[in-house]
Amino acid sequence: MAGPLAGRRVVDVSIMAAGPWIGSLLGELGADVIKIEPPAGDGTRWVEPLQRGMGTNYMCLNVNKRSVVLDLKAEEGRNAALELLRSADVFIQNFRGGVIDRLGLGYDVLHSLNPQLVYCSVSGFGEEGPLANEACADFIMQAYSGFARLNGCPGDEFEAFRFTGFIDLTTSIVAVEAVLAALLDRDKAGKGQKVEVSMLKSAMEMQSTRMAELLGADEEPGPRGSNSPNLMPDGAYQALDGEIFLTVHNDRQWKGFCAALEQADLADDSRFASNALRLSNGDVLDAILTPIFAARPMIWWMRALERAGVPCALAQNFETLRYHSQVRDNGMIAEIDTQEWGRVLVGGLPWHFSKTPGMILPPPVPGGATESVLDELRRRSPADFQEVGGS
C-alpha cells in the first residue's frame, strides 16, 4: 500500500544528516526520493561504525531513496539534475551559503524552471546575518545555541550529547513539517515556494521552555545533572542495583510518592508542602531521599511508585530496549535485510496511518539507480540529451 505522499517526487542533493533525513521521512510517507550524490559520495558513507564497508549512519539516514551519482560541477551532470527537477515536487539542499547558487541550482533558477517546486533549503545559522555562509555541525550548534552549558552536573565540565545528532534530526523534523505545509499551500495556490530552515532556529525553538524559565529566574539556569529546574523531585536516584528515574508533577503525586517510600512524615513536612518549597529546599530533600532509594532494588521501587501513580522508568540500555515488547509491538524499530550489507537496524515509522501506511525500504547502493533514472530522462527528453553519470 502506498503512503500519503505516493506520486510525489523529491530530489535530494543534501549531505550528512540534517538534510538527508528529510528525504528519508518523505520517502517513508510514500514519496519517490532520488538522492543525487557527487562522484566522491556523501561523507556519511565513511563515518564509523561501518558495516561491510558502508557507514551505518549513511544507511539509517538514507532509507527509502534511489541513489544517482552526478557531478553537479560539470555541465552534463547539472543538466541531468535540472531535467529531473523539471517535474519534481520537492528539492532539498543543505550546502553552505552560496554553494548551491554556484552549482546553478539556486531558488530563482529552479523556480523559473518549475514554478510548482517546493524548494527546501537547510542551513546552519540561517540565510541572513554574519554567519550565513559558515559551516555547521550538530556538535557545533550545541555549543553555539547554549545546549552545552546545560548538560552535566553542577560544577563539572561542559558536556554535549554525542552520537545522537539531536539538533540535526530535530531540524529535519521541522523541515518536513514545513515541506508538507508548503505542498498543501501549493495544492491550493498552484505554485511552490522556498522553505528555509536552520539548525540554529530549530535549536532555539527547542529551548522555548528555557526562555520561559529565564523570564522567571534571577539568573540563567546552569547544569543540574538529571534534576529539573521546574519540579522536585524530578530526576534520577540510585537504587540498590541501578538508577530509577521519576517525576512528581503535583501535590497529589507527592502524597503518593511519600506513601510509596513509606515516609508519611514527608508528606506533612512544611518544608516540602508545595512544589515551590520542594525546589527551594531541594538539597535538603535530596539528602533525605538518597539513602532511602539506595536501600532497595530498582524493581521494588518501580512497582511501589507505579502503584502510587508516580511516573517512573528504569534507565534502559539500547540493546535491552530494542527487544522490549512495547517497542516491538508498536514497530518502533525496523530490521531490513539488504543484499549488500546484511541486516540493517533503523528506526521504525514514527507515525501510523490507518488508510495509507508508509513503509521502510532499504537504503540505496550509492549510484545504484543512476542508469535507470537517466534512461527515464532520455525517454522523455530531446534526442540530443547527453549521457551523464558515473559510478
QUIHU-V390865 format. One record per residue. SS is DSSP state (H for helix, E for strand, C for the rest). PSI is psi as a letter, one per 30 degrees, with the letter a starting at -180 (none if undefined). OMEGA is omega in whole degrees, 0 to 359 (999 if undefined). Layout:
ss: [SS/SS]
psi: [PSI/PSI]
omega: [OMEGA/OMEGA]
This chain:
ss: [C/C/C/C/C/C/C/C/E/E/E/E/C/C/C/C/C/C/C/H/H/H/H/H/H/H/H/H/C/C/C/E/E/E/E/E/E/C/C/C/C/C/H/H/H/H/C/C/C/E/E/C/C/E/E/H/H/H/H/H/H/C/C/C/C/E/E/E/E/C/C/C/C/C/H/H/H/H/H/H/H/H/H/H/H/C/C/C/C/E/E/E/E/C/C/C/C/C/H/H/H/H/C/C/C/C/H/H/H/H/H/H/H/C/C/C/C/E/E/E/E/E/E/C/C/C/C/C/C/C/C/C/C/C/C/C/C/H/H/H/H/H/H/H/C/C/H/H/H/C/C/C/C/C/C/C/C/C/C/C/C/C/C/C/C/H/H/H/H/H/H/H/H/H/H/H/H/H/H/H/H/H/H/H/H/H/H/H/H/C/C/C/C/E/E/E/E/E/H/H/H/H/H/H/H/H/C/H/H/H/H/H/H/H/H/C/C/C/C/C/C/C/C/C/C/C/C/C/C/C/C/C/C/E/E/E/E/E/C/C/C/C/E/E/E/E/E/C/C/C/H/H/H/H/H/H/H/H/H/H/C/C/C/H/H/H/H/C/C/H/H/H/C/C/H/H/H/H/H/H/C/H/H/H/H/H/H/H/H/H/H/H/H/H/C/C/C/H/H/H/H/H/H/H/H/H/H/C/C/C/C/E/E/E/C/C/C/H/H/H/H/C/C/C/H/H/H/H/H/C/C/C/E/E/E/E/E/E/C/C/C/E/E/E/E/E/E/C/C/C/C/C/C/C/C/C/C/C/C/C/C/C/C/C/C/C/C/C/C/H/H/H/H/H/H/H/H/H/H/H/C/C/C/C/C/C/C/C/C/C/C]
psi: [k/l/l/f/g/k/f/k/k/k/k/j/g/l/l/c/e/e/e/e/f/e/e/e/e/e/e/f/g/f/l/j/k/j/j/j/k/l/e/f/l/k/f/f/e/g/k/k/l/l/j/h/f/k/k/f/e/e/e/f/f/h/l/h/l/k/k/k/j/k/j/f/f/k/e/e/e/e/e/e/e/e/e/e/f/e/g/l/e/k/k/k/k/h/l/l/k/f/e/e/e/f/f/g/h/l/e/e/e/e/e/e/e/i/f/f/k/j/j/j/k/k/l/e/g/l/g/l/l/f/g/e/g/k/l/l/l/e/e/e/e/e/e/e/f/f/e/f/f/f/l/a/l/k/f/l/l/k/l/l/k/l/g/e/h/f/e/e/e/e/e/e/e/e/e/e/e/e/e/e/e/e/e/e/e/e/f/e/f/f/k/a/l/k/j/k/k/l/e/e/e/e/e/e/e/f/g/e/e/e/e/e/e/e/f/g/l/f/l/k/k/a/k/g/b/f/l/k/f/f/l/k/k/j/a/k/k/j/a/e/g/a/k/k/k/l/k/j/f/l/e/e/e/e/e/e/e/e/e/e/f/h/i/f/f/e/f/g/k/f/f/g/f/l/e/e/e/e/e/e/h/e/e/e/e/e/f/e/e/e/f/e/e/f/f/l/l/e/e/e/e/e/e/e/e/e/e/f/g/k/k/l/l/l/j/l/l/e/e/e/e/f/g/k/e/e/e/e/f/g/h/f/k/k/k/k/k/k/e/e/g/a/k/k/k/l/k/l/k/g/l/k/k/f/e/i/k/a/l/k/l/l/l/l/k/k/g/f/g/e/e/e/e/e/e/e/e/e/e/f/l/l/f/g/k/k/k/a/a/a/none]
omega: [183/178/184/178/178/181/178/178/179/173/189/176/185/184/175/191/189/178/184/183/173/180/180/179/177/177/177/176/173/180/173/186/177/179/176/179/173/179/180/177/174/185/180/176/188/178/179/0/179/173/185/175/181/180/181/175/176/183/187/182/184/174/175/178/166/184/176/177/178/173/184/176/179/183/182/179/179/179/178/178/179/179/176/185/180/182/181/176/185/174/181/175/178/177/175/182/178/184/185/177/178/177/179/182/177/185/183/179/184/177/176/179/186/184/181/185/169/187/182/182/182/180/177/189/185/187/174/175/186/181/187/184/181/175/182/175/183/182/179/182/175/179/186/185/176/181/185/180/180/187/178/181/179/178/179/175/177/180/173/172/179/175/175/183/191/174/174/187/174/176/177/181/177/181/179/176/182/179/180/178/179/176/176/179/179/179/178/188/177/180/177/180/177/177/179/178/178/176/180/179/179/178/178/179/179/181/179/179/178/177/177/178/180/181/183/183/177/179/182/178/177/180/181/185/178/184/179/174/187/187/176/357/179/182/182/176/182/175/183/186/179/185/171/180/182/176/178/188/187/183/177/178/177/177/177/178/180/178/180/179/184/181/184/181/178/182/182/182/184/179/186/188/178/179/179/178/179/176/180/182/185/180/179/181/178/180/177/187/187/179/178/180/182/186/185/183/184/186/177/180/179/183/180/181/177/178/181/179/180/179/183/179/171/178/182/163/189/181/175/184/184/179/181/183/179/179/183/181/181/175/185/174/179/174/185/175/178/180/187/191/180/181/182/180/179/177/178/178/182/179/177/175/184/183/184/183/174/179/178/179/184/174/185/165/182/181/186/181/184/185/182/179/179/174/178/179/179/183/185/185/177/186/182/177/185/177/181/175/181/182/999]
